[in-house]
């Protein structure tokens, strides 16, 4: 069986360009449900949440 390499993927989340834009609890819950222990969650300088998903 040949080895297979799976690259990490990135997802950027923002709530639109407006002053004091916010995500609600349902939106945050969906994001958390899809995070794994090895994933990174970062707030960027552009006020976006950056999720880097590492394959298992």
Buried (B, 14 or more C-beta within 10 A) or exposed (E): EEEEEEEEEEBEBEBEEEEEEEBEEEEEEEBEEEEEEEBEEEEEEEEBBBBEBEEE
